[in-house]
Amino acid sequence: MLKDISQKLRSMYQPTDLNMQKEPRQLLESWLNKSVRIEVSDGRVFFGDFMCTDHEGSAILANTTEWNQGRNRNVSMVVIPGKHIKKFSVHA
């Protein structure tokens, strides 16, 4: 199941380095507590710290800011359902 989740995230992942050679678990662990940018299906963009994922590929972010149509707001902790994630990028 972990392999399925990481493959889903990997398919949406826009690499900022060459860590695509890692095993699924190592790849997910390398993203923990890193700043990420997630674009969702309705056009919103979330910036936050990647805390974890679940068996459905949802991303849980902390210290999150939501950007929507040029406006932003702090939303603290969010769960973004995997089915709505269009792009996922990790920022060092």
C-alpha positions in Angstrom: 0.0 0.0 0.0 2.9 2.4 0.8 4.3 1.7 -2.6 1.0 2.6 -4.3 0.8 5.9 -2.4 4.4 6.9 -3.2 3.9 6.0 -6.8 0.8 8.2 -7.0 2.7 11.1 -5.4 5.8 10.4 -7.5 3.7 10.7 -10.7 2.6 14.2 -9.6 6.0 15.2 -8.1 7.9 17.9 -9.9 11.5 17.1 -8.9 13.7 19.8 -7.6 16.7 17.4 -7.2 17.6 13.9 -8.4 16.1 11.9 -5.5 13.8 9.9 -7.9 16.1 6.9 -7.5 15.1 6.3 -3.9 12.8 3.5 -2.7 9.2 4.6 -2.1 9.5 4.7 1.7 12.8 6.6 1.6 11.3 9.0 -0.9 8.3 9.8 1.3 10.5 10.0 4.4 12.9 12.5 2.6 9.9 14.8 2.1 8.8 14.8 5.8 8.9 18.3 7.3 10.0 19.9 4.0 8.2 22.8 2.5 5.9 21.7 -0.4 3.7 23.3 -3.0 0.6 21.5 -4.0 -1.8 22.5 -6.8 -5.3 21.0 -6.6 -8.0 20.4 -9.2 -10.0 23.5 -8.5 -7.0 25.8 -9.1 -6.0 26.5 -5.5 -2.3 26.2 -4.5 -1.2 25.3 -1.0 2.3 26.0 0.5 3.1 24.2 3.8 5.2 21.7 5.6 4.6 18.1 4.5 3.7 16.1 7.7 2.4 12.8 6.4 0.2 11.0 4.0 -2.5 8.3 4.3 -3.5 5.1 2.5 -5.5 7.2 0.0 -2.6 9.4 -1.0 -3.9 12.5 0.9 -1.3 15.0 1.9 -1.3 16.5 5.4 0.4 19.9 5.6 1.1 22.1 8.6 1.8 25.9 8.7 -0.1 26.2 5.4 -1.0 29.1 3.2 -3.7 28.8 0.6 -3.5 30.8 -2.6 -6.7 31.3 -4.6 -7.3 33.8 -7.4 -4.5 36.1 -6.2 -5.6 36.1 -2.6 -3.9 34.2 0.2 -4.9 33.1 3.7 -3.3 31.1 6.5 -5.1 27.9 7.1 -2.7 26.2 9.5 -3.1 22.4 9.1 -4.9 20.9 6.1 -5.7 17.5 4.6 -5.7 17.6 0.9 -7.4 14.5 -0.6 -5.1 12.6 -3.0 -7.7 12.6 -5.8 -7.5 16.4 -6.0 -3.7 16.7 -6.1 -2.5 17.8 -9.6 1.1 18.8 -8.8 3.3 18.2 -5.9 6.7 19.8 -5.5 9.2 19.8 -2.7 11.3 22.9 -1.9 14.5 22.7 0.1 
